[in-house]
């Protein structure tokens, strides 16, 4: 598992996550996450979500604090 370190010295993992994991990290339920994604018209495929798409989800939902990892 690859980890990166940022200015706050907090290790951040760059790995694919499920919608459930993303919802838990945001402090909401998976149904709420799915509803919010549907409301903004964002189609997220089944299965694991790679860091690039995670970053887009956080940006589009306005969750700046979750964007502390590089999705390069």
C-alpha positions in Angstrom: 0.0 0.0 0.0 1.5 3.3 -1.1 1.5 6.2 1.4 2.4 9.8 0.9 3.2 12.5 3.5 2.1 16.1 3.4 2.8 19.3 5.3 0.8 18.2 8.3 2.9 14.9 8.5 -0.3 12.8 8.5 0.1 9.7 6.3 -2.5 9.5 3.5 -3.2 6.3 1.6 -3.6 6.4 -2.1 -5.9 3.4 -2.7 -9.2 2.6 -4.2 -12.1 2.7 -1.9 -15.7 1.6 -1.9 -18.7 4.0 -1.7 -19.2 2.7 1.8 -15.7 3.6 2.8 -16.0 7.1 1.3 -19.4 7.7 3.0 -17.9 6.6 6.3 -14.9 8.9 5.9 -17.4 11.8 5.2 -19.5 10.9 8.2 -22.6 10.1 6.2 -24.4 6.9 5.2 -24.0 5.2 1.9 -27.6 6.0 0.9 -27.0 9.7 1.6 -23.8 9.6 -0.5 -25.6 7.9 -3.4 -28.5 10.5 -3.2 -26.1 13.4 -3.2 -24.2 12.0 -6.1 -27.4 11.5 -8.0 -28.6 15.0 -7.2 -25.4 16.5 -8.7 -25.7 14.2 -11.7 -22.5 12.3 -11.0 -22.5 8.7 -12.2 -20.1 6.6 -10.1 -19.5 3.0 -11.3 -20.0 0.0 -9.1 -17.0 -1.5 -7.3 -13.9 0.3 -6.1 -13.4 4.0 -6.7 -9.9 5.0 -7.6 -8.2 8.1 -6.0 -8.8 10.3 -9.1 -12.6 9.8 -8.9 -12.6 10.1 -5.1 -11.0 13.5 -5.5 -13.7 14.5 -8.0 -16.4 13.3 -5.6 -14.9 15.4 -2.7 -14.6 18.4 -5.0 -18.1 18.3 -6.4 -19.7 17.7 -3.0 -17.6 20.5 -1.4 -15.7 18.3 1.0 -12.3 20.2 1.0 -11.1 18.6 4.2 -11.2 15.1 2.5 -8.9 16.2 -0.3 -5.6 15.9 1.6 -4.2 13.2 -0.7 -2.7 13.5 -4.2 -4.7 11.7 -6.9 -2.0 11.9 -9.5 
